[in-house]
Structure formats: structure tokens, C-alpha cells
Amino acid sequence: MTDVSIYARYSCEKQNETSLEDQIRRCRELALRHGLLVNDALIYTDAAASGTDKGDSARDGYRRLRQDWDAAKFDVLLVDEFSRLSRDAVEQAVLLKRLENNRRVRLITADGIDTQDPDWQLRLGLQGLLAQHESRKLRHRVDRGMVGQLERGYMIATPAYGYDLHREYDAREEHVGSRWRINPQEAAIVQQVFAQREAGESMHQIAAWLNSEGILCSRKARNADGGHWRASRVKNMLQNPIYRGVFVWHGSTTYAAKMKTLGLPVTTMEYARPELRLVSDESWQRCNARTISRSGYGGGAHALSGLLTCVCCGGTLALSALKRCRSVYCPACTEAKSSKQDESRMTSTVATAGVEIMLKHALDYFVSEPFIEAFRHSLQLRLTGDRQSGVDECEARLAKLKASQERLSRMLVDLTEEDAVLQQRYEETRQKVAQTRERLGQLKDGLEEVNTAVAQAQLAADPRQYLQSIFDADVAPQRLRAVLARLFPSIVFEGKTSRYISTFKLRFSPSVAMALASGTEAITTSEIEARFVLRYWPSSKKNETRWTVNTFDMPARRSAATVDVNFPSHASA
């Protein structure tokens, strides 16, 4: 008695089960021509499963076929085409070796292959090459079809959290494409997640809130309770550009990792989907900026954590342990000076209490009446149609970003080993260059209109009252940190001129100050730069010290202020 088996597979969801029935029917006809009888218990099938190595894990039928082959449960294997077994070159080679070493099993295909023929290896090898070529052509056709759907305004992926899938059909009830529609309940949760991140909360805190509220996880749950939110899931949500109304083709980290393995460049394409926007561009950028946390997940246990940078190496300053006096210092320079004996590095430290006093003085300086009036005048010009100032600001911003990108690019080239942080900074700067260049084009073409209601709200707002409240003792450190990061795009510690004198260079965004005070989005990207000298005055009396802050490098205004050390501290115990 000869045990005869059949294997059938179709690879695409657009096909259907009749494809399996047709393959099995042809194999039964093939068996009759050879005088064989098929054992119905030895019919293996896989539906909508790829024939490449990537799809093997989903091919239960093929896995059982190999197990029964090893167990010698059949003598003849019938398939419609050799490519039904596999399209992968490695798996095809394994099958060929298996057939050569185990001649007890005979392979017969409906398109003319029979391992009892003398030249079956050559014919099977040629068919294998054709199957691999067809697989590559199929991938190309699938990619081309997906891009075509995106160009026509449809969506091609499973909806992200916050959206529902809506299928569209033509007059003949044939599926022509799918679109995403905003799910109001889930969209509100997405917006709350962005709001909490903007306020400085860590991703772990946001995940804990989602779990405590009983909100079902965005991914397919493995159990009946709806799954469990984790910080990594929150991070993926915040990084998804669809929430700012942009779908990125080949923008997933999985695709990037695959291209890196293959040694190929990642080519992405952006497709605008303004109808799917849930948050503003500014909000999305802030939630994905490194100013909220250096690790990418945290929320800042201290109000100054990650805000200051080193003038020497450009690295982020760290906070010392809470002992006698908490201070900020540059760990990269400290390590370089210690291990490499690099005396050019800056290893100065400055107390966080003094830095907070300096920042408070800087706010008083930057939001003084002359600066506020200058900003209001600029905003009034925008309302009256003067766009040239906006173009000039954008060009200046683009020039700075391009210079920063070139500097980071040179640093990456000079590296002897991979630096993930530096690479991330380069990617962030590159994205900002592209966005600013696009914004400049819109301004020059006259496509950007000033939101009158927002401009009027900012003209009426007084940022001084708002900014005084952010330093209240009951303001959470992460909240203060998020606000300071927006107000001061750059806080550079330039070192010390003596034991008690430290210098800083700050860039301040008046537009952000007006936006925060009015509860709106910033309209301009203009920034003001100034230097400040922080001096510590020790006292012989217990618990009595004073700090002096001076402003310089600003010929139009020079100021000095002396502030008590009883400044509310936002340090975390």
C-alpha cells in the first residue's frame, strides 16, 4: 500500500478557499493518472500564508507536513506547483536535499515534476528560481499597489488607536479601499496622553493612569481583560505621526531594522491626512523632544533634569546626588578628563538652587515691558499682513538648524564607535530642518495665514502674571520642567570665572511665553539670546547666603539683581 499526501496553499487574503479546492482537485486528478489513491487524513493546507521564510511560522499545515514526513507517514507527496511548498531559496534547498537523501518519498507536481525522472533536480531547480523571481515580483506589485492606494487617499494598515476602519465598495459591491475614521472616545484618550506628556509626566505615569482608568490597550489583547499598558506602548503612541495628520510609508521601526540588516537605505514617503489630525504639530514635536527627558521615558524627577547643556561638549548636564548641596555638572567632560587626561574639558559644577534663581531672574528680564511691547508690535504687523518678518525669522531659524545638522554630521563621521544619543540628535535636527524648510516655502508662497483669534488672545495676554505662578512651591517638578523647556530652547552652562562666579547663555522664546499665558499655540519661532552671571555670596551666618544675577552682552539693557536664597526649591528628595 502507498500512502499519498497532498499539500495546498494560497498566499493572499484577496484569494479565497476555492484556490485550495482547485489545487486539491488537480492533485487528485494527478493521483488518478498515476494510479494512486489519496489518503484524506494526509491532506495539508495553509490559507492566506506566504511561501517565504517570513510566513513559515504561520503555516501550520506545512509544519505538520514536515513532521509527518519525518515520521514516514506517507510515500508520495502531490502538489500543484513546487512553489506551493516554498518560495524561499533556503527552504527550497532544504526540500531538495530532503528529497535527494530520502528517496522513499516521491514528489509529483501537476506542472510536470516527478522525482522518479532522471533530470528532476534540474527541472526542480529551475522552477525554484522562477518561484523566487515570482516572489520578488509579487512583493513589488504589493508595494506598488499599497503606494497607489495611499496616493488615492486610502489607508493600508490596521488603524492606530483613536481610529476605526471603514471599507469602501463600488457599485458592484467590490472592495476598492479602506479609510480611517476618528473614534471620538479613543481620540479623547490620545489627546489626554499628549497633554499629560506635555505637562512633563513620565510614560510610566501615563501607562499607570491608563491602566487605573481601565482603558483597554491599543494592541490586540492576549487575554480577556483587554491587555496591559506599558511605557513602551505609550512611547509608540506619542511617536506615531498619524496623530499630527501624516501617514509615513515605510516609517516603522520594524522596517528600519530590516533595512539595516540588509544594508539598504530606508526610503520613506509622507502622505498628508489632515482629516485624521488629533494634535497640533507643535504639541507632537514637544512630546517627542528630548527636553522632557533624556532617557525618552521619564518625566524629570527634578525641575532642572536634562535642561542644561555643556558649552564644552554640547552634552546634557546631570544632577549630583542629594548630599550637602545638589549641583549640575557635565558627566561626559568629567569622564574624559578623568580617564583620558583631557584638560580642555569643563568639570565645573554649580548649585541647582543658584540655577533656579538665575532662571527666575532671566524670566523677569525677558518678559519686561520693552520685550513684551516689541513682541506685540511684531504680532500686530502679522495681523496687518506684513509677512516679511516671518520669512526672515524662518530663514534665520533654518540657517541655525542647518549649521547644527552639519556640525552633528561631522561629529558622527569622526566617531570611532556608534553613539545612539548623538545619532538621535542628528535625526531630530534633520527632521526640524525639513519641517522648517517646508514652513519657509509656505510663508514665501503666502499659504500660511495668521489665526486672528489666537493672535488677539496673545495680544491681550500678560505673561508676567502666568510666569510668576510657575515657581510656586506646589507646582510639580515635572510640570515646571516642561514649561522651562519650552520657554528656554537653550540653557548653556559656560563655566566659571572663579570659585563663586558662573556664566550662562540662554535663549528665550517670547512667543511661547505669550502662548502659555493665553492658552494658545506659539505663532512665531523668534528667540532672544542673553548671557547671565550668577554669583554666590557665602555668609558666616548659618543658613544665610545670597545670590547675585547680572545680565550682560545686551547693550540695550543692563540689569543687576540680588535675590534671597529662600527661593522655592523644586528638587526631588
Salt bridges, closest charged atoms under 4 A:
ASP22 OD1 - ARG25 NH2 3.78
GLU29 OE2 - ARG25 NH1 3.43
ASP40 OD1 - ARG28 NH2 2.84
ASP46 OD2 - ARG59 NE 3.96
ASP56 OD1 - ARG59 NH1 2.99
ASP60 OD1 - ARG63 NH2 2.25
ASP68 OD1 - LYS73 NZ 3.53
ASP70 OD1 - ARG98 NH1 2.69
ASP75 OD1 - ARG104 NH1 2.72
ASP80 OD1 - ARG26 NE 2.78
GLU91 OE2 - ARG66 NH1 3.45
ASP114 OD2 - HIS34 NE2 3.94
ASP114 OD2 - ARG106 NH2 2.62
ASP117 OD2 - ARG123 NH1 3.80
GLU134 OE2 - ARG141 NH2 2.78
GLU168 OE2 - ARG179 NE 2.65
GLU174 OE1 - ARG172 NH2 3.79
GLU198 OE1 - ARG286 NH2 2.52
ASP281 OD1 - ARG277 NH1 3.10
ASP342 OD2 - ARG345 NE 3.28
GLU343 OE1 - LYS337 NZ 3.86
GLU369 OE1 - ARG464 NH2 3.02
GLU373 OE2 - ARG376 NH1 3.42
GLU393 OE1 - ARG382 NH2 3.69
GLU395 OE2 - LYS444 NZ 3.25
GLU427 OE1 - ARG430 NH2 2.85
GLU448 OE2 - ARG439 NH1 3.36
GLU449 OE1 - ARG387 NH2 3.01
ASP462 OD1 - ARG464 NE 3.11
GLU494 OE2 - ARG531 NE 3.14
GLU521 OE2 - ARG286 NH2 3.41
GLU527 OE2 - ARG397 NH1 3.60
GLU527 OE1 - ARG507 NE 2.57
ASP553 OD2 - ARG531 NH1 2.76
